[in-house]
């Protein structure tokens, strides 16, 4: 396009062209300092006014997979609101013309209408003013364009084309740096997703095999889990610290239709109050100091799965309001964002605090309480299910021995007496720590339960446990059969139940192994468990 220059504009053009060396040098410095393309373009927009009348600087990227041009970075030469630049879809013929132009070194100048006619889709249609556009080719093959806009009455002159041409090399390198950084982020997210999937499958196996007490102290809890897992209703798990609230949440997830999706755990009490919104809902780049990148929050990461909000009673009031909105309509906004986002997430919350008392004290929103507590599950403390302590101790002993590379260990009767007599203020988590400490103190050869417990406060044994653990129970030589004259003749189920009880008393509740009740009765352990469940025999009371 021919340009008519006056004497004054010719002098100005010579000055601009001669001083552009400093501009190129400064731009190279910014490219080396910033990896993100947006940061480079923001700095370039601030540097250009002495050389070019550019009010806006855009980087348009070519998306080869979808025939789309998208604004990847935008900078303003003057302070003001940043306009939104939507992506532009191109026809096949227009897209091929833009690709051919990107392969060239031709700088285009003209109005938005003129450039739209020559290269449809290159310039966003909502722009106004005089435009300079130059192609960008990164060393890695990424194609794009730098677009400069001068608002009326300013216009670009011929010398400005030469200045822009000198900026293409550093801008192409900035494009390459940004492209590589995005690839690394994508690869990292893919690895994290794969790790979450592996951990989810491992968790599924662990939970299905090792919920100790599912048939005894946690029987009612397991029944509730089976009921609520079929729906997507929010669940509130209540219980003391260390009682196994996360285990319950994982069990609900793995029994639900979301089992193949992610399971995300967030400890609300461990997040600083000023970062809660960013952690839960994500943030846009530049929304606050230190927000150098766009970040997905926990809700977006848990999309299609379950989000476990542990210690939800620690959420600050502002986060409670935003959580309430998600529970109501499934929508949220990132920090610094204006677009409503959606996430298909099942919420399971947990706390050791008395939320109802917090509601009465004005520390927790009443409407959020009603939304979260659609299906509350109360976990019993370990001291309330003493019958599970021997089996839990054995489970943790085997796990601790495996960590130390030692043979499997098991607590003896004296150890069980000590463990059942302790109050366990830390519940199952404390029991696991004590057993591991006992294994370490015994050097992997024995369990030093007494030393591991130290000077802990010991409570009296419950009556049932005291009776069952006191001494060997004498076992009659033959199956007891009621005298016909003294009462009704026992049914076959009654006789089988009594015989099972005798076997369990003799083996102190042990089912498997050469010294277990199954071996004593000459049947398979699984068959014995099935018959015990059918006849209502609780083996835990004999441990």
C-alpha positions as CSV (number, residue, x, y, z in Angstrom):
1,X,0.0,0.0,0.0
2,X,1.5,3.3,-1.0
3,X,1.9,6.0,1.7
4,X,2.2,9.8,0.9
5,X,4.6,11.4,3.4
6,X,5.1,15.1,4.2
7,X,8.5,16.6,4.9
8,X,7.7,16.6,8.7
9,X,6.6,12.9,8.6
10,X,9.8,12.0,6.6
11,X,12.0,13.4,9.3
12,X,10.0,11.7,12.0
13,X,10.2,8.4,10.2
14,X,14.0,8.7,10.0
15,X,14.2,9.4,13.7
16,X,11.9,6.4,14.5
17,X,13.9,4.0,12.4
18,X,17.2,5.1,13.8
19,X,16.2,4.8,17.5
20,X,14.4,1.5,17.1
21,X,17.7,-0.3,18.0
22,X,17.2,0.5,21.6
23,X,13.6,-0.8,21.5
24,X,14.7,-4.1,20.0
25,X,17.4,-4.4,22.7
26,X,14.9,-3.7,25.5
27,X,12.5,-6.2,24.0
28,X,15.1,-9.0,24.0
29,X,15.8,-8.2,27.6
30,X,12.1,-8.6,28.5
31,X,11.9,-11.9,26.6
32,X,14.8,-13.2,28.6
33,X,13.2,-12.0,31.8
34,X,9.6,-13.3,31.3
35,X,8.5,-16.8,30.3
36,X,4.9,-15.9,29.9
37,X,3.9,-14.2,26.6
38,X,1.3,-12.0,28.3
39,X,4.0,-10.4,30.5
40,X,6.2,-9.7,27.5
41,X,3.4,-8.1,25.5
42,X,2.3,-5.9,28.5
43,X,5.9,-4.6,28.7
44,X,6.1,-4.1,24.9
45,X,2.9,-2.0,25.0
46,X,4.4,0.3,27.6
47,X,7.6,0.6,25.6
48,X,6.1,1.4,22.1
49,X,4.6,4.9,22.4
50,X,7.9,6.8,21.8
51,X,8.3,4.8,18.6
52,X,4.8,3.8,17.4
53,X,1.3,5.2,18.0
54,X,0.1,1.8,19.2
55,X,-2.8,1.9,21.7
56,X,-3.2,-1.9,21.7
57,X,-0.8,-4.8,21.0
58,X,-2.3,-8.2,20.4
59,X,-0.8,-11.6,19.8
60,X,-3.0,-13.8,17.7
61,X,-2.3,-17.6,17.8
62,X,-3.3,-20.1,15.1
63,X,-5.0,-23.2,16.4
64,X,-4.3,-25.7,13.7
65,X,-6.6,-28.3,15.1
66,X,-9.8,-26.3,15.0
67,X,-9.2,-23.6,12.3
68,X,-9.4,-20.9,14.9
69,X,-7.4,-17.7,15.7
70,X,-7.3,-16.7,19.3
71,X,-5.9,-13.7,21.2
72,X,-3.2,-15.2,23.5
73,X,-1.9,-11.9,24.9
74,X,-3.0,-8.2,25.0
75,X,-1.2,-5.1,26.1
76,X,-2.4,-1.5,26.3
77,X,-0.2,1.5,25.5
78,X,-2.3,3.7,27.8
79,X,-3.9,2.9,31.2
80,X,-7.5,1.6,30.9
81,X,-9.8,-1.4,31.0
82,X,-8.5,-4.5,29.1
83,X,-11.1,-5.4,26.4
84,X,-12.0,-9.0,25.9
85,X,-10.9,-10.5,22.6
86,X,-12.9,-13.7,21.7
87,X,-11.5,-16.3,19.4
88,X,-12.3,-16.2,15.7
89,X,-13.4,-19.2,13.7
90,X,-12.3,-19.2,10.0
91,X,-13.5,-20.9,6.9
92,X,-11.2,-23.4,5.3
93,X,-10.1,-21.1,2.5
94,X,-9.5,-18.1,4.8
95,X,-7.6,-20.3,7.2
96,X,-5.3,-21.5,4.4
97,X,-4.6,-17.8,3.3
98,X,-3.6,-16.9,6.9
99,X,-1.3,-20.0,7.1
100,X,0.4,-18.9,3.9
101,X,0.8,-15.4,5.2
102,X,2.2,-16.6,8.5
103,X,4.9,-18.4,6.5
104,X,6.0,-15.2,4.9
105,X,7.7,-12.0,6.3
106,X,5.1,-9.6,4.9
107,X,3.9,-6.8,7.2
108,X,0.4,-5.7,6.5
109,X,-1.1,-2.2,7.2
110,X,-4.6,-0.8,6.8
111,X,-7.9,-0.3,8.4
112,X,-9.7,-3.2,10.1
113,X,-12.0,-3.4,7.1
114,X,-9.1,-3.6,4.6
115,X,-7.2,-6.3,6.6
116,X,-10.4,-8.2,7.1
117,X,-10.9,-8.3,3.3
118,X,-7.3,-9.4,2.6
119,X,-6.9,-11.8,5.5
120,X,-10.4,-12.7,7.0
121,X,-10.2,-13.7,10.6
122,X,-6.7,-12.4,11.3
123,X,-8.0,-9.2,13.1
124,X,-10.8,-9.4,15.7
125,X,-13.9,-7.8,14.2
126,X,-14.6,-5.5,17.1
127,X,-11.3,-3.5,16.6
128,X,-11.3,0.1,15.4
129,X,-8.6,2.3,14.0
130,X,-5.4,1.8,11.9
131,X,-3.8,-1.6,12.1
132,X,-0.3,-3.1,11.6
133,X,0.0,-6.9,11.4
134,X,3.1,-9.0,11.1
135,X,3.5,-12.8,11.0
136,X,5.2,-14.8,13.8
137,X,6.9,-18.2,13.5
138,X,8.4,-19.8,16.6
139,X,11.3,-22.2,16.2
140,X,9.0,-25.0,17.4
141,X,6.5,-24.4,14.6
142,X,3.8,-22.3,16.4
143,X,2.2,-19.8,14.0
144,X,0.7,-16.5,14.9
145,X,0.7,-12.7,14.4
146,X,1.4,-9.5,16.2
147,X,-1.4,-6.9,15.7
148,X,-0.9,-3.2,16.6
149,X,-3.8,-0.9,16.7
150,X,-3.7,3.0,16.5
151,X,-6.9,4.7,17.6
152,X,-8.1,7.7,15.5
153,X,-6.7,10.2,14.7
154,X,-3.4,8.4,15.0
155,X,-2.1,6.5,11.9
156,X,0.8,4.3,11.1
157,X,3.4,5.5,8.5
158,X,5.7,3.5,6.2
159,X,8.7,3.7,8.7
160,X,6.6,2.0,11.3
161,X,6.5,-1.1,9.2
162,X,10.3,-1.4,9.3
163,X,10.3,-1.0,13.1
164,X,7.7,-3.8,13.5
165,X,9.8,-6.0,11.3
166,X,12.7,-5.7,13.6
167,X,10.6,-6.8,16.6
168,X,9.6,-10.2,15.0
169,X,12.7,-12.2,16.1
170,X,12.3,-11.5,19.8
171,X,8.5,-11.8,19.6
172,X,8.9,-15.2,17.9
173,X,11.2,-16.4,20.7
174,X,8.7,-15.1,23.3
175,X,6.0,-17.2,21.4
176,X,8.3,-20.3,21.6
177,X,8.9,-19.8,25.3
178,X,5.2,-19.5,26.0
179,X,4.5,-22.5,23.9
180,X,7.0,-24.7,25.7
181,X,5.8,-23.5,29.1
182,X,2.2,-24.4,28.2
183,X,3.4,-27.9,27.0
184,X,5.1,-28.4,30.4
185,X,2.0,-27.4,32.3
186,X,-0.2,-29.8,30.1
187,X,2.3,-32.6,30.7
188,X,2.3,-31.9,34.4
189,X,-1.5,-31.9,34.6
190,X,-1.6,-35.2,32.7
191,X,0.9,-36.8,35.1
192,X,-1.0,-35.6,38.1
193,X,-4.3,-36.9,36.6
194,X,-2.6,-40.3,36.0
195,X,-1.3,-40.3,39.6
196,X,-4.7,-39.5,40.9
197,X,-6.2,-42.3,38.9
198,X,-3.6,-44.8,40.2
199,X,-4.1,-43.6,43.8
200,X,-7.8,-43.9,43.3
201,X,-7.5,-47.5,42.1
202,X,-5.2,-48.3,45.0
203,X,-7.6,-46.6,47.4
204,X,-10.4,-48.7,45.9
205,X,-8.5,-51.9,46.6
206,X,-7.4,-50.9,50.1
207,X,-10.9,-49.8,51.2
208,X,-12.7,-52.8,49.9
209,X,-10.3,-55.1,51.7
210,X,-9.4,-53.3,54.9
211,X,-12.4,-51.5,56.5
212,X,-11.8,-53.1,59.9
213,X,-15.0,-53.3,62.0
214,X,-17.4,-53.2,59.0
215,X,-19.3,-56.1,60.5
216,X,-19.0,-55.1,64.1
217,X,-18.4,-51.6,65.5
218,X,-19.0,-49.8,62.1
219,X,-21.9,-52.0,61.0
220,X,-24.5,-49.1,61.2
221,X,-22.0,-46.8,59.5
222,X,-21.5,-49.2,56.6
223,X,-25.3,-49.5,56.2
224,X,-25.6,-45.8,55.9
225,X,-22.7,-45.7,53.4
226,X,-24.5,-48.2,51.2
227,X,-27.7,-46.2,51.3
228,X,-26.2,-42.7,50.5
229,X,-23.6,-43.9,47.9
230,X,-26.4,-44.5,45.4
231,X,-27.3,-40.8,45.3
232,X,-25.4,-37.5,44.8
233,X,-26.7,-36.0,48.0
234,X,-24.2,-34.0,50.1
235,X,-22.9,-36.0,53.1
236,X,-21.6,-34.6,56.4
237,X,-19.4,-37.0,58.3
238,X,-19.2,-36.2,62.0
239,X,-16.7,-37.7,64.4
240,X,-13.7,-37.1,66.6
241,X,-10.2,-36.4,65.2
242,X,-8.7,-39.6,64.0
243,X,-11.9,-41.6,63.9
244,X,-11.6,-42.4,60.2
245,X,-13.8,-39.8,58.5
246,X,-11.7,-39.9,55.3
247,X,-12.0,-43.6,55.1
248,X,-15.8,-43.2,55.2
249,X,-15.7,-40.5,52.5
250,X,-13.6,-42.8,50.2
251,X,-15.9,-45.7,50.8
252,X,-18.9,-43.5,49.7
253,X,-17.0,-42.4,46.6
254,X,-15.9,-46.0,45.6
255,X,-19.5,-47.3,46.0
256,X,-21.0,-44.5,44.0
257,X,-21.4,-44.0,40.2
258,X,-18.4,-41.6,40.5
259,X,-15.9,-44.3,41.4
260,X,-14.0,-43.9,38.2
261,X,-13.7,-40.1,38.7
262,X,-11.2,-38.3,40.9
263,X,-11.4,-38.2,44.7
264,X,-10.0,-34.9,46.0
265,X,-9.3,-34.2,49.7
266,X,-8.9,-30.7,51.0
267,X,-8.1,-29.9,54.6
268,X,-9.9,-26.6,55.0
269,X,-8.2,-25.9,58.3
270,X,-4.7,-26.0,56.7
271,X,-5.4,-23.3,54.2
272,X,-4.7,-19.6,55.2
273,X,-7.9,-17.6,55.2
274,X,-6.7,-15.3,52.5
275,X,-6.0,-18.2,50.1
276,X,-9.2,-20.3,50.7
277,X,-11.1,-18.8,47.7
278,X,-8.1,-19.3,45.4
279,X,-7.5,-22.9,46.5
280,X,-11.2,-24.0,46.3
281,X,-12.3,-22.0,43.3
282,X,-9.1,-21.2,41.4
283,X,-7.9,-17.8,40.1
284,X,-7.3,-15.9,36.9
285,X,-3.8,-14.7,36.1
286,X,-3.0,-11.3,37.6
287,X,-6.0,-11.4,40.0
288,X,-3.7,-10.8,42.9
289,X,0.0,-10.3,43.7
290,X,1.8,-13.6,42.9
291,X,-1.0,-14.9,40.6
292,X,1.4,-15.4,37.7
293,X,-0.7,-18.1,36.0
294,X,-4.3,-19.2,35.7
295,X,-5.0,-21.9,38.2
296,X,-7.8,-24.4,38.6
297,X,-9.3,-24.8,42.0
298,X,-10.2,-28.0,43.8
299,X,-13.7,-27.9,42.5
300,X,-12.6,-27.9,38.9
301,X,-10.0,-30.6,39.6
302,X,-12.7,-32.8,41.1
303,X,-15.0,-32.5,38.2
304,X,-16.9,-35.7,37.6
305,X,-15.8,-37.1,41.0
306,X,-16.0,-36.4,44.7
307,X,-14.6,-33.5,46.7
308,X,-13.9,-34.2,50.4
309,X,-13.9,-31.0,52.5
310,X,-12.2,-32.1,55.7
311,X,-12.5,-29.8,58.7
312,X,-15.2,-27.8,57.0
313,X,-16.0,-26.0,60.2
314,X,-12.8,-24.0,59.7
315,X,-14.1,-22.3,56.5
316,X,-14.2,-18.4,56.8
317,X,-17.5,-16.7,56.3
318,X,-16.7,-15.5,52.7
319,X,-15.9,-19.0,51.6
320,X,-19.1,-20.3,53.2
321,X,-21.1,-18.0,51.0
322,X,-19.4,-19.2,47.8
323,X,-19.7,-22.8,48.9
324,X,-23.4,-22.3,49.5
325,X,-23.8,-21.1,45.9
326,X,-22.2,-24.2,44.5
327,X,-24.4,-26.5,46.6
328,X,-27.4,-24.6,45.4
329,X,-26.8,-24.3,41.6
330,X,-23.4,-25.8,40.9
331,X,-21.9,-22.5,39.8
332,X,-18.8,-20.6,41.0
333,X,-16.4,-18.0,39.8
334,X,-12.6,-18.0,39.9
335,X,-10.9,-15.2,41.9
336,X,-10.5,-12.3,39.5
337,X,-12.9,-13.9,37.0
338,X,-16.2,-12.7,35.7
339,X,-17.4,-15.9,33.9
340,X,-19.5,-18.4,35.9
341,X,-17.9,-21.9,35.9
342,X,-19.6,-25.2,36.5
343,X,-18.3,-28.4,38.1
344,X,-20.1,-31.8,38.4
345,X,-18.9,-32.6,41.9
346,X,-20.3,-34.6,44.8
347,X,-19.5,-32.9,48.1
348,X,-18.6,-34.8,51.2
349,X,-17.8,-32.7,54.2
350,X,-16.4,-33.7,57.6
351,X,-15.6,-32.0,60.9
352,X,-14.9,-32.9,64.5
353,X,-16.6,-29.6,65.7
354,X,-20.2,-29.2,66.8
355,X,-21.5,-27.3,63.8
356,X,-25.0,-26.9,65.3
357,X,-23.4,-25.0,68.3
358,X,-21.4,-22.9,65.8
359,X,-24.6,-22.1,63.9
360,X,-26.2,-21.0,67.2
361,X,-23.1,-18.8,68.0
362,X,-23.2,-17.2,64.5
363,X,-19.9,-18.8,63.5
364,X,-21.3,-21.0,60.8
365,X,-24.1,-20.2,58.3
366,X,-27.3,-21.9,59.1
367,X,-28.4,-22.2,55.4
368,X,-25.0,-23.9,54.6
369,X,-25.5,-26.3,57.5
370,X,-28.8,-27.4,56.1
371,X,-27.3,-27.8,52.6
372,X,-24.3,-29.8,53.9
373,X,-26.1,-32.0,56.4
374,X,-28.6,-33.6,54.0
375,X,-27.3,-37.0,55.1
376,X,-25.2,-36.8,58.3
377,X,-23.1,-39.9,59.3
378,X,-21.9,-40.0,62.9
379,X,-18.7,-42.0,63.4
380,X,-18.3,-43.7,66.8
381,X,-15.1,-43.1,68.7
382,X,-12.7,-46.0,69.1
383,X,-13.4,-46.3,72.8
384,X,-17.1,-46.9,71.9
385,X,-16.2,-50.0,69.8
386,X,-13.6,-51.8,71.9
387,X,-14.4,-55.1,70.1
388,X,-12.6,-53.7,67.0
389,X,-9.3,-52.8,68.8
390,X,-7.7,-56.3,68.6
391,X,-8.3,-56.6,64.8
392,X,-7.3,-53.0,64.2
393,X,-4.1,-53.6,66.2
394,X,-3.3,-56.8,64.2
395,X,-4.0,-54.9,60.9
396,X,-1.6,-52.1,61.8
397,X,1.0,-54.5,63.1
398,X,1.2,-56.3,59.8
399,X,1.4,-53.0,58.0
400,X,4.2,-51.7,60.3
401,X,6.1,-54.9,59.9
402,X,5.9,-54.6,56.1
403,X,7.4,-51.1,56.3
404,X,10.3,-52.3,58.4
405,X,10.8,-55.4,56.2
406,X,10.1,-57.7,59.2
407,X,8.0,-60.8,59.5
408,X,4.3,-60.2,60.3
409,X,3.7,-59.5,63.9
410,X,0.5,-59.9,66.1
411,X,-0.3,-58.6,69.6
412,X,-0.6,-61.2,72.3
413,X,-3.4,-61.4,74.9
414,X,-1.4,-59.2,77.3
415,X,-0.9,-56.6,74.6
416,X,-4.7,-56.7,73.8
417,X,-5.5,-56.2,77.4
418,X,-3.4,-53.0,77.5
419,X,-4.8,-51.7,74.2
420,X,-8.4,-52.3,75.2
421,X,-7.8,-50.6,78.6
422,X,-6.6,-47.4,77.0
423,X,-9.0,-44.4,76.4
424,X,-7.7,-43.6,72.8
425,X,-8.3,-39.8,72.7
426,X,-6.7,-39.9,69.2
427,X,-8.9,-42.8,68.1
428,X,-7.8,-45.0,65.2
429,X,-5.0,-42.7,64.1
430,X,-3.5,-42.8,67.5
431,X,-3.8,-46.6,67.6
432,X,-1.9,-46.8,64.3
433,X,0.9,-44.6,65.6
434,X,1.2,-46.6,68.9
435,X,1.4,-49.9,67.0
436,X,4.1,-48.5,64.6
437,X,6.0,-47.1,67.6
438,X,5.7,-50.5,69.3
439,X,7.1,-52.2,66.2
440,X,10.0,-49.8,66.0
441,X,10.8,-50.2,69.7
442,X,10.8,-54.0,69.3
443,X,13.1,-53.7,66.3
444,X,10.6,-55.5,64.1
445,X,10.9,-58.7,66.1
446,X,8.2,-58.1,68.7
447,X,5.6,-55.5,69.7
448,X,6.6,-53.3,72.7
449,X,3.0,-52.2,73.4
450,X,3.6,-51.2,77.1
451,X,6.6,-49.0,76.2
452,X,4.7,-47.5,73.2
453,X,1.8,-46.6,75.4
454,X,4.2,-45.1,78.0
455,X,2.4,-43.3,80.8
456,X,-1.0,-43.1,79.1
457,X,-4.1,-43.0,81.2
458,X,-5.5,-46.5,81.4
459,X,-9.3,-47.0,81.9
460,X,-11.0,-50.0,83.4
461,X,-11.9,-52.7,80.9
462,X,-15.5,-53.0,79.9
463,X,-17.3,-55.8,81.6
464,X,-17.7,-57.9,78.5
465,X,-14.1,-57.5,77.5
466,X,-12.9,-58.2,81.0
467,X,-14.8,-61.5,81.1
468,X,-13.7,-62.7,77.7
469,X,-10.0,-61.8,78.2
470,X,-9.6,-62.9,81.8
471,X,-8.7,-66.6,81.4
472,X,-9.2,-69.6,79.3
473,X,-12.8,-70.7,79.1
474,X,-13.5,-74.3,79.8
475,X,-15.1,-76.0,76.8
476,X,-17.5,-78.9,77.3
477,X,-16.5,-82.2,75.7
478,X,-19.7,-82.6,73.8
479,X,-22.2,-80.3,72.1
480,X,-24.8,-79.3,74.8
481,X,-28.3,-80.6,74.2
482,X,-31.2,-79.4,76.3
483,X,-33.0,-81.9,78.4
484,X,-36.4,-82.5,76.9
485,X,-38.0,-82.4,80.3
486,X,-36.5,-79.0,81.2
487,X,-37.7,-77.1,78.1
488,X,-38.3,-77.0,74.4
489,X,-35.9,-79.0,72.3
490,X,-33.4,-76.7,70.6
491,X,-33.7,-76.1,66.8
492,X,-30.8,-77.0,64.5
493,X,-29.9,-73.3,64.1
494,X,-29.8,-72.9,67.9
495,X,-27.5,-75.9,68.2
496,X,-25.2,-74.6,65.4
497,X,-25.1,-71.2,67.0
498,X,-24.2,-72.6,70.4
499,X,-21.4,-74.7,68.8
500,X,-20.0,-71.7,67.0
501,X,-20.0,-69.8,70.3
502,X,-18.1,-72.6,72.0
503,X,-15.5,-72.6,69.2
504,X,-15.1,-68.8,69.3
505,X,-14.7,-68.8,73.1
506,X,-12.0,-71.5,72.9
507,X,-10.1,-69.6,70.1
508,X,-10.7,-66.2,71.7
509,X,-12.5,-64.9,68.6
510,X,-9.8,-66.0,66.1
511,X,-11.4,-67.3,62.9
512,X,-8.6,-68.0,60.5
513,X,-5.3,-69.9,60.9
514,X,-4.5,-73.3,62.4
515,X,-5.6,-72.2,65.8
516,X,-8.8,-70.5,64.6
517,X,-12.4,-71.4,65.0
518,X,-12.8,-72.4,61.3
519,X,-10.1,-75.0,61.6
520,X,-11.5,-76.2,64.9
521,X,-15.0,-76.7,63.3
522,X,-13.5,-78.1,60.1
523,X,-15.0,-75.6,57.7
524,X,-13.8,-72.7,55.4
525,X,-13.3,-69.4,57.2
526,X,-15.5,-67.6,54.7
527,X,-18.3,-70.2,55.3
528,X,-18.0,-69.7,59.0
529,X,-18.3,-65.9,58.7
530,X,-21.3,-66.3,56.4
531,X,-23.1,-68.6,58.9
532,X,-22.1,-66.4,61.8
533,X,-23.7,-63.4,60.1
534,X,-26.8,-65.4,59.3
535,X,-27.2,-66.6,62.9
536,X,-26.3,-63.3,64.5
537,X,-23.1,-64.4,66.1
538,X,-20.8,-61.4,66.9
539,X,-17.2,-62.8,66.9
540,X,-15.8,-59.5,68.1
541,X,-17.0,-60.0,71.7
542,X,-14.9,-63.0,72.2
543,X,-11.5,-61.3,71.4
